[in-house]
Amino acid sequence: MSGTISLDYWLKFHHWSKWYYDKYLKEHPDQQFNLKTGEFEVKPKLRSLPYTLHILRGQVGTVERPVNITKYGEWMDANGLPWCASFVSWVLHTAGFSGHGSASAQRLYDQFRKRGRSGKTPRVGAAIFFHMRGGHAGVNHTGMVVGVSRFWVDTIEGNTSSGVSGSQINGGGVYPRRRLRGPSIVGYGYPAYE
């Protein structure tokens, strides 16, 4: 694999013995060695809010190529379709959650509701569900909440536009958005973070 170094090379370069390396990891069980960077880093904790937000923020700037063709749609076997729900499903799956998966925003919202994990209060890390004007009836767009204030909900959404112009529900990329806490928000889905 190009761009990586071997553990043996790293140990030799830093004058560490294998014994010291093993001792370090035993004393720091939350750490792992990244062969690509040659650094120790915090192990990702599946099903945690920080890890989910890390995955989510790492997707900002991803764009479809061509229209509605993305890795999220490919993963969901729904390439060519609007992909906001595939994006949220992919993020949750990558973060270690199971049972939350649909290419339909309405079906994804229904999954949260059936598990008793939905509500009307915004929380960081929650899935957010919208009914946007110009779209079909019911829930027609989704994203993930990254910030909450009195009047606004900050989100990261897939298949939206980067600004106020362009389609909000079929816009072509993963972008941070600031949404007014108003009637376009149908509800929220709360993953079971550990």
Secondary structure, DSSP 4 states (H G I P E B T S, - for coil): -TT---HHHHHHHTT--HHHHHHHHHH-TTEEEETTTTEEEEPP-TT-HHHHHHHHHTTTT-B-SSTT--HHHHHHT-TTS--HHHHHHHHHHHTT--S---S-HHHHHHHHHHTT-EESS--TT-EEEE--TTS-SS--EEEEEEEE-SSEEEEEEEEE-SSSSS-SSS-SEEEEEEEESSTTEEEEE-----
